[in-house]
């Protein structure tokens, strides 16, 4: 079976499962996208790894795993999404230490969070993409359009209380101060929204 390389397209709040997020993977040499439902913690961890402007004051679990692996010279070489059963994706971490390769089972969301930190490529088999891959039409839903953003903003019902207009009257200095406070308090969803407002003004 041939492998197909995937890139992360984006993350948005899932409209179909309460409290979950939709991670969208895009095939590198094609137009199909692979949607995967993941939990809030994993979505947050993936979003932080994608965002270069947000640095958590304490390491998240996947950051700790990366530091542990670096200390003992363990490298994650690639991630393979190798199985799809009843809508659940199964993945493997291909690791190497002292030129010895090991394969470790992992949840797909954890595997992708680690792949980002190790800068490891993500693959799936062609038959899985044939089965679960989708083509997005031009008349996409709001959720689908959100997943196309390279800069990821996590969205949830609770965040509806924080409107973009809340930041429009702030100066850039005030926004940067708020961004620092949000990161220090580990409120990464708010930090992402503030970051988006800063990006709009500086782009």
Beta strands, then each sheet from edge to edge (+ up, - down):
strand 1: 3-13
strand 2: 20-27
strand 3: 33-39
strand 4: 75-85
strand 5: 88-97
strand 6: 100-107
strand 7: 121-125
sheet 1: 3+ 2- 1+ 7- 4- 5+ 6-
end
